[in-house]
């Protein structure tokens, strides 16, 4: 059998004060940040998708490479 540990005298428990339920207040976000993020988001979303105009030009260039003569005049 394990030797018994000497029992420490228990401290008298202090009666807990009834905490008034406080409604969690949201941190006030400055009005500048949400609008800035909203304006910054659309370009990033558009960048992830294939930009129609740019891909069409690159596609035609790779599909039919310009001749050396055409390059000289452009």
PDB file with one MODEL, atoms N, CA, C and O in Angstrom:
MODEL        1
ATOM      1  N   UNK A   1       0.838  -1.221   0.000  1.00  0.00           N
ATOM      2  CA  UNK A   1       0.000   0.000   0.000  1.00  0.00           C
ATOM      3  C   UNK A   1       0.867   1.263   0.000  1.00  0.00           C
ATOM      4  O   UNK A   1       1.938   1.291   0.605  1.00  0.00           O
ATOM      5  N   UNK A   2       0.392   2.300  -0.682  1.00  0.00           N
ATOM      6  CA  UNK A   2       1.146   3.561  -0.763  1.00  0.00           C
ATOM      7  C   UNK A   2       1.035   4.313   0.546  1.00  0.00           C
ATOM      8  O   UNK A   2      -0.034   4.367   1.153  1.00  0.00           O
ATOM      9  N   UNK A   3       2.157   4.900   0.985  1.00  0.00           N
ATOM     10  CA  UNK A   3       2.089   5.657   2.257  1.00  0.00           C
ATOM     11  C   UNK A   3       1.150   6.854   2.135  1.00  0.00           C
ATOM     12  O   UNK A   3       1.141   7.545   1.116  1.00  0.00           O
ATOM     13  N   UNK A   4       0.374   7.087   3.164  1.00  0.00           N
ATOM     14  CA  UNK A   4      -0.622   8.174   3.118  1.00  0.00           C
ATOM     15  C   UNK A   4       0.062   9.526   3.161  1.00  0.00           C
ATOM     16  O   UNK A   4       0.969   9.767   3.957  1.00  0.00           O
ATOM     17  N   UNK A   5      -0.399  10.395   2.285  1.00  0.00           N
ATOM     18  CA  UNK A   5       0.160  11.751   2.223  1.00  0.00           C
ATOM     19  C   UNK A   5      -0.412  12.559   3.385  1.00  0.00           C
ATOM     20  O   UNK A   5      -1.599  12.432   3.686  1.00  0.00           O
ATOM     21  N   UNK A   6       0.387  13.374   4.033  1.00  0.00           N
ATOM     22  CA  UNK A   6      -0.161  14.210   5.111  1.00  0.00           C
ATOM     23  C   UNK A   6      -1.193  15.192   4.576  1.00  0.00           C
ATOM     24  O   UNK A   6      -0.906  15.971   3.667  1.00  0.00           O
ATOM     25  N   UNK A   7      -2.382  15.151   5.138  1.00  0.00           N
ATOM     26  CA  UNK A   7      -3.470  16.002   4.625  1.00  0.00           C
ATOM     27  C   UNK A   7      -3.192  17.455   4.984  1.00  0.00           C
ATOM     28  O   UNK A   7      -2.967  17.799   6.144  1.00  0.00           O
ATOM     29  N   UNK A   8      -3.216  18.305   3.945  1.00  0.00           N
ATOM     30  CA  UNK A   8      -2.980  19.742   4.164  1.00  0.00           C
ATOM     31  C   UNK A   8      -4.269  20.370   4.662  1.00  0.00           C
ATOM     32  O   UNK A   8      -5.333  20.076   4.119  1.00  0.00           O
ATOM     33  N   UNK A   9      -4.213  21.214   5.662  1.00  0.00           N
ATOM     34  CA  UNK A   9      -5.441  21.846   6.158  1.00  0.00           C
ATOM     35  C   UNK A   9      -6.100  22.712   5.085  1.00  0.00           C
ATOM     36  O   UNK A   9      -5.481  23.642   4.566  1.00  0.00           O
ATOM     37  N   UNK A  10      -7.349  22.406   4.757  1.00  0.00           N
ATOM     38  CA  UNK A  10      -8.061  23.129   3.683  1.00  0.00           C
ATOM     39  C   UNK A  10      -8.343  24.561   4.097  1.00  0.00           C
ATOM     40  O   UNK A  10      -8.747  24.854   5.222  1.00  0.00           O
ATOM     41  N   UNK A  11      -8.109  25.442   3.127  1.00  0.00           N
ATOM     42  CA  UNK A  11      -8.372  26.862   3.371  1.00  0.00           C
ATOM     43  C   UNK A  11      -9.877  27.099   3.360  1.00  0.00           C
ATOM     44  O   UNK A  11     -10.573  26.518   2.527  1.00  0.00           O
ATOM     45  N   UNK A  12     -10.398  27.924   4.246  1.00  0.00           N
ATOM     46  CA  UNK A  12     -11.842  28.202   4.218  1.00  0.00           C
ATOM     47  C   UNK A  12     -12.228  28.885   2.907  1.00  0.00           C
ATOM     48  O   UNK A  12     -11.705  29.949   2.575  1.00  0.00           O
ATOM     49  N   UNK A  13     -13.138  28.271   2.172  1.00  0.00           N
ATOM     50  CA  UNK A  13     -13.525  28.793   0.851  1.00  0.00           C
ATOM     51  C   UNK A  13     -14.271  30.108   1.021  1.00  0.00           C
ATOM     52  O   UNK A  13     -15.240  30.208   1.773  1.00  0.00           O
ATOM     53  N   UNK A  14     -13.789  31.113   0.298  1.00  0.00           N
ATOM     54  CA  UNK A  14     -14.441  32.435   0.366  1.00  0.00           C
ATOM     55  C   UNK A  14     -15.709  32.376  -0.476  1.00  0.00           C
ATOM     56  O   UNK A  14     -15.666  31.904  -1.612  1.00  0.00           O
ATOM     57  N   UNK A  15     -16.839  32.844   0.056  1.00  0.00           N
ATOM     58  CA  UNK A  15     -18.090  32.809  -0.713  1.00  0.00           C
ATOM     59  C   UNK A  15     -17.977  33.664  -1.983  1.00  0.00           C
ATOM     60  O   UNK A  15     -17.686  34.859  -1.918  1.00  0.00           O
ATOM     61  N   UNK A  16     -18.214  33.028  -3.136  1.00  0.00           N
ATOM     62  CA  UNK A  16     -18.090  33.740  -4.418  1.00  0.00           C
ATOM     63  C   UNK A  16     -19.207  34.761  -4.568  1.00  0.00           C
ATOM     64  O   UNK A  16     -20.376  34.483  -4.303  1.00  0.00           O
ATOM     65  N   UNK A  17     -18.806  35.949  -5.000  1.00  0.00           N
ATOM     66  CA  UNK A  17     -19.809  36.994  -5.232  1.00  0.00           C
ATOM     67  C   UNK A  17     -20.560  36.669  -6.520  1.00  0.00           C
ATOM     68  O   UNK A  17     -19.948  36.300  -7.523  1.00  0.00           O
ATOM     69  N   UNK A  18     -21.890  36.806  -6.495  1.00  0.00           N
ATOM     70  CA  UNK A  18     -22.637  36.526  -7.736  1.00  0.00           C
ATOM     71  C   UNK A  18     -22.263  37.530  -8.829  1.00  0.00           C
ATOM     72  O   UNK A  18     -22.547  38.724  -8.729  1.00  0.00           O
ATOM     73  N   UNK A  19     -21.616  37.005  -9.876  1.00  0.00           N
ATOM     74  CA  UNK A  19     -21.171  37.895 -10.954  1.00  0.00           C
ATOM     75  C   UNK A  19     -22.367  38.273 -11.815  1.00  0.00           C
ATOM     76  O   UNK A  19     -23.133  37.413 -12.249  1.00  0.00           O
ATOM     77  N   UNK A  20     -22.513  39.545 -12.049  1.00  0.00           N
ATOM     78  CA  UNK A  20     -23.623  40.024 -12.887  1.00  0.00           C
ATOM     79  C   UNK A  20     -23.307  39.675 -14.336  1.00  0.00           C
ATOM     80  O   UNK A  20     -22.236  40.020 -14.835  1.00  0.00           O
ATOM     81  N   UNK A  21     -24.230  38.992 -15.020  1.00  0.00           N
ATOM     82  CA  UNK A  21     -23.948  38.596 -16.407  1.00  0.00           C
ATOM     83  C   UNK A  21     -23.816  39.811 -17.320  1.00  0.00           C
ATOM     84  O   UNK A  21     -24.796  40.492 -17.623  1.00  0.00           O
ATOM     85  N   UNK A  22     -22.592  40.063 -17.746  1.00  0.00           N
ATOM     86  CA  UNK A  22     -22.356  41.217 -18.629  1.00  0.00           C
ATOM     87  C   UNK A  22     -22.416  40.758 -20.073  1.00  0.00           C
ATOM     88  O   UNK A  22     -21.810  39.750 -20.437  1.00  0.00           O
ATOM     89  N   UNK A  23     -23.142  41.492 -20.890  1.00  0.00           N
ATOM     90  CA  UNK A  23     -23.249  41.145 -22.307  1.00  0.00           C
ATOM     91  C   UNK A  23     -21.922  41.474 -22.980  1.00  0.00           C
ATOM     92  O   UNK A  23     -21.426  42.592 -22.844  1.00  0.00           O
ATOM     93  N   UNK A  24     -21.338  40.519 -23.704  1.00  0.00           N
ATOM     94  CA  UNK A  24     -20.031  40.789 -24.333  1.00  0.00           C
ATOM     95  C   UNK A  24     -20.138  41.914 -25.357  1.00  0.00           C
ATOM     96  O   UNK A  24     -20.849  41.803 -26.356  1.00  0.00           O
ATOM     97  N   UNK A  25     -19.424  42.985 -25.088  1.00  0.00           N
ATOM     98  CA  UNK A  25     -19.481  44.131 -26.005  1.00  0.00           C
ATOM     99  C   UNK A  25     -18.482  43.924 -27.130  1.00  0.00           C
ATOM    100  O   UNK A  25     -17.316  43.600 -26.900  1.00  0.00           O
ATOM    101  N   UNK A  26     -18.958  44.115 -28.335  1.00  0.00           N
ATOM    102  CA  UNK A  26     -18.087  43.955 -29.502  1.00  0.00           C
ATOM    103  C   UNK A  26     -17.105  45.115 -29.557  1.00  0.00           C
ATOM    104  O   UNK A  26     -17.483  46.256 -29.294  1.00  0.00           O
ATOM    105  N   UNK A  27     -15.845  44.840 -29.894  1.00  0.00           N
ATOM    106  CA  UNK A  27     -14.888  45.948 -30.001  1.00  0.00           C
ATOM    107  C   UNK A  27     -15.285  46.870 -31.149  1.00  0.00           C
ATOM    108  O   UNK A  27     -15.564  46.416 -32.259  1.00  0.00           O
ATOM    109  N   UNK A  28     -15.306  48.147 -30.870  1.00  0.00           N
ATOM    110  CA  UNK A  28     -15.734  49.100 -31.896  1.00  0.00           C
ATOM    111  C   UNK A  28     -14.686  49.169 -32.997  1.00  0.00           C
ATOM    112  O   UNK A  28     -13.562  49.623 -32.783  1.00  0.00           O
ATOM    113  N   UNK A  29     -15.086  48.704 -34.188  1.00  0.00           N
ATOM    114  CA  UNK A  29     -14.175  48.688 -35.333  1.00  0.00           C
ATOM    115  C   UNK A  29     -14.209  50.074 -35.975  1.00  0.00           C
ATOM    116  O   UNK A  29     -15.291  50.584 -36.265  1.00  0.00           O
ATOM    117  N   UNK A  30     -13.056  50.691 -36.204  1.00  0.00           N
ATOM    118  CA  UNK A  30     -13.059  51.994 -36.889  1.00  0.00           C
ATOM    119  C   UNK A  30     -13.686  51.872 -38.272  1.00  0.00           C
ATOM    120  O   UNK A  30     -13.492  50.875 -38.967  1.00  0.00           O
ATOM    121  N   UNK A  31     -14.429  52.882 -38.656  1.00  0.00           N
ATOM    122  CA  UNK A  31     -15.204  52.809 -39.901  1.00  0.00           C
ATOM    123  C   UNK A  31     -14.329  52.721 -41.153  1.00  0.00           C
ATOM    124  O   UNK A  31     -14.824  52.366 -42.223  1.00  0.00           O
ATOM    125  N   UNK A  32     -13.054  53.035 -41.036  1.00  0.00           N
ATOM    126  CA  UNK A  32     -12.189  53.025 -42.225  1.00  0.00           C
ATOM    127  C   UNK A  32     -11.829  51.609 -42.669  1.00  0.00           C
ATOM    128  O   UNK A  32     -11.736  51.346 -43.868  1.00  0.00           O
ATOM    129  N   UNK A  33     -11.624  50.693 -41.721  1.00  0.00           N
ATOM    130  CA  UNK A  33     -11.145  49.356 -42.100  1.00  0.00           C
ATOM    131  C   UNK A  33     -12.122  48.523 -42.929  1.00  0.00           C
ATOM    132  O   UNK A  33     -11.684  47.943 -43.923  1.00  0.00           O
ATOM    133  N   UNK A  34     -13.432  48.417 -42.592  1.00  0.00           N
ATOM    134  CA  UNK A  34     -14.292  47.551 -43.392  1.00  0.00           C
ATOM    135  C   UNK A  34     -14.415  48.015 -44.840  1.00  0.00           C
ATOM    136  O   UNK A  34     -14.412  47.202 -45.764  1.00  0.00           O
ATOM    137  N   UNK A  35     -14.525  49.340 -45.030  1.00  0.00           N
ATOM    138  CA  UNK A  35     -14.678  49.854 -46.388  1.00  0.00           C
ATOM    139  C   UNK A  35     -13.422  49.608 -47.218  1.00  0.00           C
ATOM    140  O   UNK A  35     -13.504  49.298 -48.406  1.00  0.00           O
ATOM    141  N   UNK A  36     -12.243  49.750 -46.571  1.00  0.00           N
ATOM    142  CA  UNK A  36     -10.993  49.542 -47.294  1.00  0.00           C
ATOM    143  C   UNK A  36     -10.865  48.090 -47.747  1.00  0.00           C
ATOM    144  O   UNK A  36     -10.476  47.817 -48.883  1.00  0.00           O
ATOM    145  N   UNK A  37     -11.199  47.155 -46.844  1.00  0.00           N
ATOM    146  CA  UNK A  37     -11.087  45.738 -47.192  1.00  0.00           C
ATOM    147  C   UNK A  37     -12.099  45.368 -48.274  1.00  0.00           C
ATOM    148  O   UNK A  37     -11.824  44.526 -49.128  1.00  0.00           O
ATOM    149  N   UNK A  38     -13.276  46.006 -48.232  1.00  0.00           N
ATOM    150  CA  UNK A  38     -14.299  45.710 -49.231  1.00  0.00           C
ATOM    151  C   UNK A  38     -13.862  46.163 -50.614  1.00  0.00           C
ATOM    152  O   UNK A  38     -14.130  45.491 -51.609  1.00  0.00           O
ATOM    153  N   UNK A  39     -13.187  47.306 -50.673  1.00  0.00           N
ATOM    154  CA  UNK A  39     -12.733  47.798 -51.976  1.00  0.00           C
ATOM    155  C   UNK A  39     -11.532  46.998 -52.469  1.00  0.00           C
ATOM    156  O   UNK A  39     -11.339  46.851 -53.676  1.00  0.00           O
ATOM    157  N   UNK A  40     -10.724  46.481 -51.546  1.00  0.00           N
ATOM    158  CA  UNK A  40      -9.533  45.729 -51.948  1.00  0.00           C
ATOM    159  C   UNK A  40      -9.881  44.319 -52.422  1.00  0.00           C
ATOM    160  O   UNK A  40      -9.146  43.745 -53.226  1.00  0.00           O
ATOM    161  N   UNK A  41     -10.990  43.748 -51.940  1.00  0.00           N
ATOM    162  CA  UNK A  41     -11.320  42.365 -52.274  1.00  0.00           C
ATOM    163  C   UNK A  41     -11.662  42.105 -53.743  1.00  0.00           C
ATOM    164  O   UNK A  41     -11.080  41.187 -54.321  1.00  0.00           O
ATOM    165  N   UNK A  42     -12.567  42.851 -54.385  1.00  0.00           N
ATOM    166  CA  UNK A  42     -12.929  42.531 -55.777  1.00  0.00           C
ATOM    167  C   UNK A  42     -11.755  42.363 -56.741  1.00  0.00           C
ATOM    168  O   UNK A  42     -11.778  41.404 -57.512  1.00  0.00           O
ATOM    169  N   UNK A  43     -10.727  43.224 -56.758  1.00  0.00           N
ATOM    170  CA  UNK A  43      -9.615  43.003 -57.678  1.00  0.00           C
ATOM    171  C   UNK A  43      -8.929  41.662 -57.471  1.00  0.00           C
ATOM    172  O   UNK A  43      -8.561  40.993 -58.436  1.00  0.00           O
ATOM    173  N   UNK A  44      -8.757  41.267 -56.211  1.00  0.00           N
ATOM    174  CA  UNK A  44      -8.106  39.995 -55.930  1.00  0.00           C
ATOM    175  C   UNK A  44      -8.959  38.823 -56.448  1.00  0.00           C
ATOM    176  O   UNK A  44      -8.434  37.850 -56.989  1.00  0.00           O
ATOM    177  N   UNK A  45     -10.282  38.939 -56.269  1.00  0.00           N
ATOM    178  CA  UNK A  45     -11.186  37.892 -56.742  1.00  0.00           C
ATOM    179  C   UNK A  45     -11.135  37.807 -58.263  1.00  0.00           C
ATOM    180  O   UNK A  45     -11.148  36.715 -58.831  1.00  0.00           O
ATOM    181  N   UNK A  46     -11.076  38.967 -58.923  1.00  0.00           N
ATOM    182  CA  UNK A  46     -11.021  38.996 -60.384  1.00  0.00           C
ATOM    183  C   UNK A  46      -9.695  38.433 -60.883  1.00  0.00           C
ATOM    184  O   UNK A  46      -9.645  37.800 -61.937  1.00  0.00           O
ATOM    185  N   UNK A  47      -8.615  38.663 -60.123  1.00  0.00           N
ATOM    186  CA  UNK A  47      -7.300  38.183 -60.521  1.00  0.00           C
ATOM    187  C   UNK A  47      -7.242  36.653 -60.498  1.00  0.00           C
ATOM    188  O   UNK A  47      -6.591  36.034 -61.340  1.00  0.00           O
ATOM    189  N   UNK A  48      -7.937  36.050 -59.512  1.00  0.00           N
ATOM    190  CA  UNK A  48      -7.915  34.590 -59.410  1.00  0.00           C
ATOM    191  C   UNK A  48      -8.588  33.951 -60.626  1.00  0.00           C
ATOM    192  O   UNK A  48      -8.141  32.913 -61.113  1.00  0.00           O
ATOM    193  N   UNK A  49      -9.669  34.579 -61.117  1.00  0.00           N
ATOM    194  CA  UNK A  49     -10.323  34.086 -62.331  1.00  0.00           C
ATOM    195  C   UNK A  49      -9.500  34.502 -63.547  1.00  0.00           C
ATOM    196  O   UNK A  49      -8.706  35.439 -63.461  1.00  0.00           O
ATOM    197  N   UNK A  50      -9.674  33.830 -64.660  1.00  0.00           N
ATOM    198  CA  UNK A  50      -8.921  34.155 -65.862  1.00  0.00           C
ATOM    199  C   UNK A  50      -9.388  35.484 -66.424  1.00  0.00           C
ATOM    200  O   UNK A  50     -10.533  35.576 -66.869  1.00  0.00           O
ATOM    201  N   UNK A  51      -8.556  36.523 -66.426  1.00  0.00           N
ATOM    202  CA  UNK A  51      -9.005  37.787 -67.021  1.00  0.00           C
ATOM    203  C   UNK A  51      -9.242  37.590 -68.515  1.00  0.00           C
ATOM    204  O   UNK A  51      -8.319  37.239 -69.251  1.00  0.00           O
ATOM    205  N   UNK A  52     -10.444  37.809 -68.951  1.00  0.00           N
ATOM    206  CA  UNK A  52     -10.849  37.457 -70.321  1.00  0.00           C
ATOM    207  C   UNK A  52      -9.992  38.153 -71.374  1.00  0.00           C
ATOM    208  O   UNK A  52      -9.520  37.512 -72.313  1.00  0.00           O
ATOM    209  N   UNK A  53      -9.789  39.463 -71.223  1.00  0.00           N
ATOM    210  CA  UNK A  53      -9.096  40.220 -72.261  1.00  0.00           C
ATOM    211  C   UNK A  53      -7.650  39.771 -72.410  1.00  0.00           C
ATOM    212  O   UNK A  53      -7.156  39.589 -73.523  1.00  0.00           O
ATOM    213  N   UNK A  54      -6.968  39.592 -71.262  1.00  0.00           N
ATOM    214  CA  UNK A  54      -5.552  39.263 -71.311  1.00  0.00           C
ATOM    215  C   UNK A  54      -5.314  37.865 -71.884  1.00  0.00           C
ATOM    216  O   UNK A  54      -4.402  37.659 -72.684  1.00  0.00           O
ATOM    217  N   UNK A  55      -6.152  36.903 -71.461  1.00  0.00           N
ATOM    218  CA  UNK A  55      -5.926  35.535 -71.938  1.00  0.00           C
ATOM    219  C   UNK A  55      -6.183  35.433 -73.429  1.00  0.00           C
ATOM    220  O   UNK A  55      -5.488  34.692 -74.124  1.00  0.00           O
ATOM    221  N   UNK A  56      -7.195  36.182 -73.948  1.00  0.00           N
ATOM    222  CA  UNK A  56      -7.504  36.106 -75.375  1.00  0.00           C
ATOM    223  C   UNK A  56      -6.312  36.579 -76.196  1.00  0.00           C
ATOM    224  O   UNK A  56      -5.997  35.990 -77.231  1.00  0.00           O
ATOM    225  N   UNK A  57      -5.646  37.640 -75.741  1.00  0.00           N
ATOM    226  CA  UNK A  57      -4.500  38.151 -76.494  1.00  0.00           C
ATOM    227  C   UNK A  57      -3.330  37.171 -76.439  1.00  0.00           C
ATOM    228  O   UNK A  57      -2.667  36.924 -77.447  1.00  0.00           O
ATOM    229  N   UNK A  58      -3.082  36.613 -75.244  1.00  0.00           N
ATOM    230  CA  UNK A  58      -1.948  35.686 -75.129  1.00  0.00           C
ATOM    231  C   UNK A  58      -2.234  34.406 -75.897  1.00  0.00           C
ATOM    232  O   UNK A  58      -1.329  33.796 -76.467  1.00  0.00           O
ATOM    233  N   UNK A  59      -3.518  34.001 -75.906  1.00  0.00           N
ATOM    234  CA  UNK A  59      -3.867  32.769 -76.606  1.00  0.00           C
ATOM    235  C   UNK A  59      -3.619  32.923 -78.098  1.00  0.00           C
ATOM    236  O   UNK A  59      -3.035  32.040 -78.727  1.00  0.00           O
ATOM    237  N   UNK A  60      -4.065  34.053 -78.674  1.00  0.00           N
ATOM    238  CA  UNK A  60      -3.883  34.257 -80.116  1.00  0.00           C
ATOM    239  C   UNK A  60      -2.401  34.372 -80.447  1.00  0.00           C
ATOM    240  O   UNK A  60      -1.962  33.915 -81.502  1.00  0.00           O
ATOM    241  N   UNK A  61      -1.632  34.980 -79.551  1.00  0.00           N
ATOM    242  CA  UNK A  61      -0.209  35.148 -79.809  1.00  0.00           C
ATOM    243  C   UNK A  61       0.501  33.790 -79.829  1.00  0.00           C
ATOM    244  O   UNK A  61       1.350  33.535 -80.683  1.00  0.00           O
ATOM    245  N   UNK A  62       0.136  32.920 -78.869  1.00  0.00           N
ATOM    246  CA  UNK A  62       0.802  31.615 -78.828  1.00  0.00           C
ATOM    247  C   UNK A  62       0.290  30.708 -79.937  1.00  0.00           C
ATOM    248  O   UNK A  62       1.027  29.873 -80.461  1.00  0.00           O
ATOM    249  N   UNK A  63      -0.994  30.882 -80.295  1.00  0.00           N
ATOM    250  CA  UNK A  63      -1.592  30.008 -81.293  1.00  0.00           C
ATOM    251  C   UNK A  63      -1.049  30.304 -82.684  1.00  0.00           C
ATOM    252  O   UNK A  63      -0.708  29.385 -83.429  1.00  0.00           O
ATOM    253  N   UNK A  64      -0.967  31.617 -83.043  1.00  0.00           N
ATOM    254  CA  UNK A  64      -0.425  31.988 -84.347  1.00  0.00           C
ATOM    255  C   UNK A  64       0.675  33.015 -84.111  1.00  0.00           C
ATOM    256  O   UNK A  64       0.396  34.213 -84.068  1.00  0.00           O
ATOM    257  N   UNK A  65       1.918  32.570 -83.959  1.00  0.00           N
ATOM    258  CA  UNK A  65       2.994  33.524 -83.699  1.00  0.00           C
ATOM    259  C   UNK A  65       3.152  34.518 -84.844  1.00  0.00           C
ATOM    260  O   UNK A  65       3.027  34.163 -86.016  1.00  0.00           O
ATOM    261  N   UNK A  66       3.429  35.764 -84.483  1.00  0.00           N
ATOM    262  CA  UNK A  66       3.547  36.798 -85.503  1.00  0.00           C
ATOM    263  C   UNK A  66       4.791  36.555 -86.364  1.00  0.00           C
ATOM    264  O   UNK A  66       5.841  36.135 -85.878  1.00  0.00           O
ATOM    265  N   UNK A  67       4.636  36.824 -87.598  1.00  0.00           N
ATOM    266  CA  UNK A  67       5.775  36.651 -88.509  1.00  0.00           C
ATOM    267  C   UNK A  67       6.809  37.748 -88.255  1.00  0.00           C
ATOM    268  O   UNK A  67       6.511  38.773 -87.641  1.00  0.00           O
ATOM    269  N   UNK A  68       8.023  37.513 -88.738  1.00  0.00           N
ATOM    270  CA  UNK A  68       9.084  38.481 -88.521  1.00  0.00           C
ATOM    271  C   UNK A  68       8.769  39.794 -89.246  1.00  0.00           C
ATOM    272  O   UNK A  68       9.115  40.867 -88.750  1.00  0.00           O
ATOM    273  N   UNK A  69       8.134  39.724 -90.383  1.00  0.00           N
ATOM    274  CA  UNK A  69       7.779  40.927 -91.144  1.00  0.00           C
ATOM    275  C   UNK A  69       6.736  41.751 -90.388  1.00  0.00           C
ATOM    276  O   UNK A  69       6.837  42.975 -90.304  1.00  0.00           O
ATOM    277  N   UNK A  70       5.731  41.059 -89.838  1.00  0.00           N
ATOM    278  CA  UNK A  70       4.675  41.763 -89.104  1.00  0.00           C
ATOM    279  C   UNK A  70       5.256  42.426 -87.850  1.00  0.00           C
ATOM    280  O   UNK A  70       4.834  43.516 -87.464  1.00  0.00           O
ATOM    281  N   UNK A  71       6.231  41.756 -87.217  1.00  0.00           N
ATOM    282  CA  UNK A  71       6.853  42.301 -86.033  1.00  0.00           C
ATOM    283  C   UNK A  71       7.627  43.586 -86.367  1.00  0.00           C
ATOM    284  O   UNK A  71       7.689  44.508 -85.553  1.00  0.00           O
ATOM    285  N   UNK A  72       8.213  43.638 -87.569  1.00  0.00           N
ATOM    286  CA  UNK A  72       9.012  44.786 -87.953  1.00  0.00           C
ATOM    287  C   UNK A  72       8.128  46.032 -88.086  1.00  0.00           C
ATOM    288  O   UNK A  72       8.554  47.132 -87.734  1.00  0.00           O
ATOM    289  N   UNK A  73       6.894  45.863 -88.597  1.00  0.00           N
ATOM    290  CA  UNK A  73       6.038  47.024 -88.841  1.00  0.00           C
ATOM    291  C   UNK A  73       5.268  47.450 -87.600  1.00  0.00           C
ATOM    292  O   UNK A  73       4.860  48.607 -87.502  1.00  0.00           O
ATOM    293  N   UNK A  74       5.063  46.554 -86.659  1.00  0.00           N
ATOM    294  CA  UNK A  74       4.274  46.901 -85.479  1.00  0.00           C
ATOM    295  C   UNK A  74       5.120  47.725 -84.504  1.00  0.00           C
ATOM    296  O   UNK A  74       4.634  48.117 -83.443  1.00  0.00           O
TER     297      UNK A  74
ENDMDL
END
